[in-house]
Amino acid sequence: MLTRPAPDPDQAIPAAGGAQAVDRALALLAAVGRAGPEGDTLSGLAQASGVARPTARRLLLSLIAAHLVEQDDASRYHLGPGAFLLGMRAGRRHDLAEQAADCVARLARATGDSAFLLIPQGDEVLCLMREEGTHPIRTHALLAGDRNPLGVGAGGLALLAALPEPEAAAALARLAPALAARMGEAAAEVPGDLARARAAGHAVNPGRVVPGSWGIGVAVLWPDGRPAAALTIAAVEARMGPFRQEELGRLLRSEAAVIEARLARHLTPGTLPASRERMIR
């Protein structure tokens, strides 16, 4: 049975926690979300979020008080009802997951590999959905809830390639430190990967982030031509030969076209995100 114990006043967060406390709390909340239905322990969440264990405990108490997190009888942490309500409210505006769910599932079934839906958020890319395939050897380099700088991985490359070239070049220059921090020396290969993505019509990540973990992705466009999301497939290197890359690219483009048709049919200018509304009018 899930419970929400009252926070201990002696362990309350100082009022003047500042932006750093907010960042740490959000990192913990994201880690709880990634833990899935089985939840996670305090130690596991502290490690996953990079927050010291005593600080993690204090922040979790605040999240519990806000009903965003709850703790079960086995002292494992789960998303709380407040997080569920926030998700439902966000879903009324950001319903790409609903529009794309069957497409992502079909990709996983057709290929046997893991399929993903990612969305751009400023200079970052958020993994919104992951659907497992049936192939026994999988890559776990990307999980639902993970964030990366734009340009990292097949989805980040596909989104970058969908931007006008001057805008993509400016983003690459702006993101150079973040790409280097995430990818190390492989960050130097991103401009070449981007050029190849534009030429091929799909982006390929040949193990740039995690060696042996490959991905292929295409952008999904809003009716105004701007990138709304990316569909990707990830697999181990042995399953990503040149011929299969072309096959996977065709499958991804086909499903991306399905989602784009739904967006064009169901989303009016009044329901598009504000930045997209300005462009489509």
C-alpha positions as MATLAB code, in Angstrom:
seq = 'MLTRPAPDPDQAIPAAGGAQAVDRALALLAAVGRAGPEGDTLSGLAQASGVARPTARRLLLSLIAAHLVEQDDASRYHLGPGAFLLGMRAGRRHDLAEQAADCVARLARATGDSAFLLIPQGDEVLCLMREEGTHPIRTHALLAGDRNPLGVGAGGLALLAALPEPEAAAALARLAPALAARMGEAAAEVPGDLARARAAGHAVNPGRVVPGSWGIGVAVLWPDGRPAAALTIAAVEARMGPFRQEELGRLLRSEAAVIEARLARHLTPGTLPASRERMIR';
ca = [
       0.000    0.000    0.000;
       1.372    3.411   -0.974;
       1.577    6.038    1.725;
       2.524    9.686    1.933;
       4.185   10.196    5.315;
       4.157   13.690    6.700;
       7.511   15.435    6.282;
       9.739   15.628    9.329;
       9.927   19.325   10.405;
      13.491   18.803   11.571;
      14.494   17.841    8.023;
      12.641   20.591    6.190;
      14.317   22.354    3.284;
      15.501   25.881    4.093;
      13.234   28.493    2.546;
      16.141   30.105    0.707;
      17.107   26.951   -1.187;
      17.671   28.909   -4.372;
      17.807   27.723   -7.952;
      20.240   24.936   -7.089;
      17.715   23.311   -4.765;
      15.062   23.541   -7.477;
      17.392   21.939  -10.020;
      18.205   19.112   -7.620;
      14.555   18.527   -6.767;
      13.649   18.366  -10.449;
      16.526   15.950  -11.091;
      15.192   13.724   -8.305;
      11.643   13.923   -9.651;
      12.882   12.890  -13.093;
      14.806    9.981  -11.532;
      11.659    8.817   -9.723;
       9.789    8.921  -13.031;
      12.469    6.861  -14.784;
      12.354    4.232  -12.033;
       9.073    2.892  -13.407;
       6.313    1.065  -11.530;
       8.708   -0.710   -9.162;
      10.012    2.585   -7.784;
      13.507    3.132   -6.444;
      15.352    3.453   -3.159;
      16.802    6.600   -1.651;
      20.320    5.450   -2.509;
      19.338    4.588   -6.068;
      17.675    7.944   -6.632;
      20.573    9.853   -5.118;
      22.984    8.083   -7.457;
      20.746    8.475  -10.532;
      20.251   12.204   -9.959;
      23.751   13.060   -8.749;
      22.384   14.454   -5.487;
      24.012   13.655   -2.130;
      21.981   11.173   -0.099;
      21.097   13.488    2.848;
      20.069   16.252    0.437;
      18.090   13.779   -1.646;
      16.148   12.685    1.436;
      15.279   16.258    2.382;
      14.193   17.117   -1.151;
      12.115   13.955   -1.425;
      10.272   14.946    1.751;
       9.362   18.252    0.114;
       8.219   16.445   -3.045;
       6.127   14.110   -0.899;
       4.518   17.090    0.830;
       3.631   18.464   -2.616;
       2.103   15.060   -3.574;
       4.549   14.767   -6.492;
       6.263   11.737   -4.932;
       5.085    9.033   -2.535;
       6.919    6.418   -0.476;
       5.658    2.851   -0.076;
       5.953    0.472    2.874;
       9.236   -0.872    1.501;
      10.757    2.646    1.471;
      10.743    2.836   -2.308;
       9.750    6.057   -3.991;
       7.148    6.454   -6.763;
       5.526    9.298   -8.640;
       2.582   10.653   -6.661;
      -0.922   11.738   -7.630;
       0.214   15.324   -8.087;
       2.572   14.240  -10.845;
      -0.273   12.314  -12.476;
      -2.523   15.368  -12.460;
       0.230   17.559  -13.898;
       0.787   15.034  -16.644;
      -2.890   14.950  -17.506;
      -3.062   18.733  -17.666;
       0.057   18.915  -19.826;
      -1.382   16.237  -22.090;
      -4.253   18.507  -23.100;
      -1.749   20.800  -24.778;
       1.169   18.479  -25.549;
      -0.630   15.433  -26.930;
       2.115   14.263  -29.265;
       2.449   11.080  -27.234;
      -1.194   10.254  -27.957;
      -0.789   11.072  -31.641;
       2.359    8.954  -31.954;
       1.831    6.026  -29.553;
       0.631    3.503  -32.143;
       3.370    4.563  -34.579;
       6.096    3.983  -31.978;
       4.566    0.605  -31.069;
       4.436   -0.424  -34.743;
       8.087    0.470  -35.229;
       9.090   -1.672  -32.249;
       7.006   -4.623  -33.504;
       8.180   -4.353  -37.109;
      11.880   -4.068  -36.285;
      12.222   -5.980  -33.015;
      14.297   -3.076  -31.712;
      13.580   -0.250  -29.275;
      11.588    2.653  -30.729;
      11.377    6.170  -29.299;
       9.529    9.458  -29.487;
      11.571   12.543  -28.605;
      10.530   16.182  -28.468;
      12.628   19.368  -28.622;
      12.616   21.643  -25.596;
      14.733   24.681  -26.311;
      18.327   23.499  -26.703;
      17.471   20.087  -25.268;
      15.734   16.940  -26.453;
      13.418   15.018  -24.119;
      12.734   11.311  -24.590;
       8.961   11.156  -24.238;
       8.349    7.494  -25.004;
      10.259    4.211  -25.331;
       8.726    1.018  -26.718;
      10.673   -2.231  -26.429;
      11.063   -4.627  -29.349;
      11.336   -8.382  -29.143;
      15.020   -8.769  -29.972;
      16.789  -10.151  -26.885;
      19.837   -7.868  -27.180;
      18.864   -4.277  -26.490;
      20.578   -0.975  -25.931;
      19.645    0.999  -22.831;
      21.508    4.185  -23.702;
      18.236    6.165  -23.786;
      15.272    5.882  -21.433;
      11.954    7.708  -21.221;
      12.511   10.947  -19.313;
      16.152   11.321  -20.360;
      17.328   14.660  -21.685;
      20.247   15.446  -23.973;
      21.524   18.529  -25.749;
      20.144   19.059  -29.251;
      22.431   17.189  -31.659;
      23.145   14.251  -29.346;
      21.966   10.869  -30.635;
      19.884   10.062  -33.701;
      16.858   12.010  -32.477;
      18.844   15.105  -31.619;
      20.579   14.981  -35.004;
      17.284   14.518  -36.855;
      15.766   17.525  -35.113;
      18.838   19.625  -35.825;
      18.820   18.563  -39.488;
      15.181   19.676  -39.801;
      16.094   23.258  -38.904;
      17.184   25.799  -41.544;
      20.938   25.465  -42.024;
      21.857   28.883  -40.538;
      19.751   28.145  -37.468;
      21.307   24.692  -37.072;
      24.814   26.157  -37.422;
      24.060   28.739  -34.742;
      22.721   26.003  -32.454;
      25.867   23.916  -32.959;
      28.083   26.858  -32.043;
      25.976   27.646  -28.981;
      25.877   24.005  -27.845;
      29.546   23.181  -28.432;
      30.426   23.014  -24.691;
      27.369   20.869  -23.885;
      28.069   18.495  -26.773;
      31.704   18.125  -25.718;
      30.642   17.413  -22.128;
      28.170   14.740  -23.246;
      30.086   13.147  -26.115;
      33.768   13.906  -25.513;
      35.912   13.822  -28.644;
      32.998   12.401  -30.666;
      31.367   15.856  -30.545;
      33.712   16.869  -33.364;
      31.862   14.402  -35.629;
      28.444   16.032  -35.200;
      28.719   18.515  -38.139;
      29.582   15.658  -40.497;
      26.779   13.489  -39.096;
      24.402   16.418  -39.595;
      25.409   16.867  -43.243;
      24.918   13.145  -43.880;
      21.499   13.270  -42.221;
      20.361   16.032  -44.572;
      21.598   14.096  -47.598;
      20.081   10.748  -46.567;
      16.760   11.952  -45.191;
      17.445   10.284  -41.857;
      20.039   10.724  -39.120;
      22.379    7.980  -37.942;
      24.182    7.901  -34.623;
      27.014    5.375  -35.116;
      27.761    4.849  -31.452;
      28.870    8.422  -30.789;
      27.366    8.580  -27.288;
      27.690    4.969  -26.068;
      30.057    2.718  -28.062;
      28.157   -0.094  -29.772;
      24.775    1.597  -29.285;
      23.541    2.854  -32.660;
      20.424    4.773  -33.585;
      18.575    6.067  -36.603;
      15.993    8.852  -36.562;
      13.774   11.149  -38.585;
      12.033   14.390  -37.684;
       8.264   14.801  -37.425;
       7.185   18.255  -38.611;
       4.461   20.643  -37.502;
       2.178   21.883  -40.287;
       4.413   24.948  -40.617;
       7.459   22.793  -41.366;
       9.197   23.199  -38.013;
      10.339   20.075  -36.114;
       7.734   18.848  -33.624;
       9.370   15.573  -32.600;
      11.700   12.814  -33.708;
      11.035    9.109  -34.173;
      14.064    6.909  -33.599;
      15.082    3.264  -33.486;
      18.048    2.081  -31.424;
      19.907   -1.205  -31.661;
      23.314   -2.735  -31.172;
      25.857   -2.081  -33.912;
      25.527   -5.550  -35.456;
      21.890   -4.793  -36.355;
      22.626   -1.460  -38.016;
      24.368   -2.327  -41.267;
      24.015   -0.021  -44.314;
      21.204   -2.020  -45.971;
      19.172   -2.164  -42.749;
      19.717    1.540  -42.149;
      17.913    2.245  -45.424;
      15.104   -0.134  -44.477;
      14.703    1.443  -41.039;
      14.819    4.912  -42.558;
      11.879    4.037  -44.829;
       9.876    2.688  -41.890;
      10.586    5.785  -39.819;
       9.636    8.163  -42.624;
       6.406    6.261  -43.192;
       5.361    6.531  -39.532;
       6.494   10.158  -39.358;
       4.171   10.915  -42.288;
       1.266    9.339  -40.380;
       1.862   11.597  -37.379;
       2.314   14.676  -39.557;
      -1.022   13.985  -41.262;
      -2.690   13.750  -37.846;
      -1.122   17.005  -36.715;
      -2.283   18.745  -39.882;
      -5.797   17.328  -39.495;
      -6.366   17.776  -35.779;
      -4.278   20.762  -34.688;
      -5.669   24.178  -35.551;
      -3.637   27.387  -35.078;
      -5.415   27.924  -31.758;
      -4.124   24.633  -30.375;
      -0.540   24.765  -31.638;
       2.204   25.831  -29.190;
       2.553   29.618  -29.272;
       5.814   29.606  -31.228;
       4.236   27.410  -33.915;
       1.093   29.567  -34.041;
       3.119   32.637  -34.918;
       4.779   30.795  -37.789;
       1.668   29.233  -39.275;
      -0.431   32.412  -39.334;
];
